[in-house]
Amino acid sequence: MDPHDIHLRRAARAGRGGFEGRPVKTALIGSSPAFQRTRNAARMVAATDVGVLLLGEPGSGRASLAREIHALSPRAGGPFIAFVCAGAPEGALAATVKAITLRDPGAAATLFLDEVGELCPEDQARLLHLMAAADASAEAAPRVIAASAQDLGIAVKEGRFRRDLYLRLCVVPIELPPLRERVLDIAALSAHFLRVAAARHHLRAPTLSAGTERLFRRYPWPGNLRELANLCERLVILYPGVQVVPENLPRELISGERNGEATVGFTLPPQGIDLNGLEAELIRQALALAGGNKSHAARLLGLTRDTLLYRIQKYLIPV
């Protein structure tokens, strides 16, 4: 389950899912352009009942976005049911759908299928039947939102996934950007995860030094939001109420390594560079990436806001 999600309150005995009978609250955080485009697409599709396929790397927040769509839809007052397809026993999906009907017949429910590409052929056929029934009686059948980290188009070509089911699920595909493409969101997400973990463990949340925040922005986060949330929880437990400095971080975060390979840094060209010109250009790029927000731009560059303002004046950069 993605770290943004409110945990499912009750596990459904019928399968690997859960019911949320009250309106679903979401905690989506992010102002980066890539994430805002994704969220805007979700808001537009929420008003409809068409098939939505959420794409993205594991841990990128697909379940959270599914809850956002449900919370903004006309079905918001109905239950939200999450079913994890990976490793689900045969018949579990059918039992979950039956449990929805028995629990609240006619309820405007949303069924979220995580890793839908892992469904066995029999459950793919059952899901297709369910979606066909929804066409005939949209109010009585649950809306289906699916998610997958794998390319279902390739699975269709290889015969592992039904083409007719894929076409029903993928009326509107929405791709979530990985955390490495949401650099502007890392500070807000880190603060959120630190607060949540501190409340859970009844501890004071630590603060992050400027150097630590810089390393957070540089690291590629192969585990996405889940990896960031786990690290924040570790920092809360090990360094409650104190400032976390780079020396307190895991080795891979300090070195910027991923899968044992160091990230390639800048290499000085043989002819040399104009350092002042390069610095001015980086400041311009940071301001553009931050939409003109000087505090965001300063964080991207690992500077204080006052230092950035000084250098903007030094290089006569228009703002």
Disulfide bonds with the S-S distance in Angstrom:
none
